[in-house]
Amino acid sequence: MPQLMSWLNVMAGLILFFAMSGISEWVIFASPQAKLFPFIVAILLLVNAVYLALTRGEFWARR
């Protein structure tokens, strides 16, 4: 289960970064101020994905 959550977090974070980039024609976040919140959420999602990938739930399984 942690691996699934890790992959979902990575995909959601990358989709947010793609939506904020100038590559796509999406006009979801028009101003730089509007891009701040999704940027923070994308960073949190990617950090959480790395954390889940490194721990793999072994710490909680021992308890």
C-alpha positions, 0 to 999 in steps of 0.5 A, spaced: 500 500 500 505 505 501 508 503 494 501 505 491 500 511 495 508 513 493 506 512 486 500 516 486 503 522 490 509 522 484 503 522 479 499 528 482 506 532 484 508 531 476 501 533 474 501 539 478 508 541 476 506 540 468 500 544 469 504 550 472 509 550 467 509 554 460 509 547 456 502 546 456 496 550 454 492 550 460 490 556 463 489 554 470 494 558 474 494 565 471 498 569 475 505 567 479 501 568 486 496 563 484 502 558 482 504 558 489 499 554 493 500 548 487 507 549 488 507 548 495 502 542 494 507 539 489 513 539 493 509 536 499 507 530 495 513 529 492 517 529 499 511 524 501 512 520 495 520 519 497 518 518 504 514 512 503 518 509 498 524 509 503 520 507 509 516 502 505 512 501 512 517 496 515 517 501 521 510 500 522 510 493 521 515 492 527 510 495 532 
